[in-house]
Amino acid sequence: MRTGSPQFLPRLLHPTHEFGPRTLDFNRRIALMAIINRTPDSFYDGGRTFALEAAVDAALQAADDGADWVDIGGAPFAPGPAIPAGEEADRIVPVIEAVRAASDVVISADTFLPEVAEKAIRAGANVVNDTTGLRNRDLAAVIAETGVHVVITHSLAEPRTVFGRPVYTDVVTEVADFLVRQVELAAALGIREDRIIVDPGHDLNKNTLHSLEITRRFSEIAQLGYPALAAVSNKDFIGETLDLPKSARVDGSIAAAVMCALGGARILRMHNVAAARSAITMVEAAMGWREPVYLKHNMGESNQP
């Protein structure tokens, strides 16, 4: 922590990560992850990108709008019937293939099934985004064998299942402890340490007070030493805090994302790419990591108001 500075600068064990042709230095970058859901019942857009062409176009547009990364999923975490691995792969693999053919953007497959992950990696995915926190050792084996990155996310329940009221004594401490255990497991199963990313899982088996606590104390997640991801975009903790529907949560999402970034988050998973890109650019400039595009105000011989 710099004296007098509002931000937490985590000491990363491996600050520089290579994702195929792209290299991200998380000591000086906050990566923007765009969200592409190829599901008919997605949390935010309600199926807007379910069609193949719509999903591909949305991913490429996100890259054009400033996303460093696109997260492509075909099965929600939320309660509902299980989606067969073949069907999930049929949803995301063609999108990954098309995006990889057109762009060097980082691609993650949002899946917890090893069969889907294997096909996604062959199609060009650089990362497996696992909302189950690497509970499936077969999935870990696929990740270890292929050498891709993994996002290890905290959750309590099996995906697509109903979970009763979550109770924590100290949500941040318990989430951090879980992530440490799963990182140690990942290493034991052969996943390289410089391929690991952690995510505390805002709203995943957590109520609004829990998610607000994680946002406020994000530095305790970032200080684990691995690039930390904050997935806060348009989530229910924002809606309940502001009493707003999903369509009106952009401002709250940006505020929560910036708080997490100042707490050490180095990847922000966001729906509204252009707005998030502007917020990230301002944070990076204020941190001294990038220069303004131009300097004019009060740069002449006379002062300007």
Secondary structure, DSSP 8 states (H G I E B T S, - for coil): --TT-SS-----SS-EEEETTEEEETTT--EEEEEEE-STT-TTTTTTT-SHHHHHHHHHHHHHTT-SEEEEESS-SSSS----HHHHHHHHHHHHHHHHHH---EEEEE---HHHHHHHHHHT--EEEETT-S--HHHHHHHHHHT-EEEEE--SS-TTS-------SSHHHHHHHHHHHHHHHHHHTT--GGGEEEE--TTTT--HHHHHHHHHTTHHHHTTSS-BEE--TT-HHHHHHHT--GGG-HHHHHHHHHHHHHTT--EEEES-HHHHHHHHHHHHHHTTSS--S---TT-SSS---
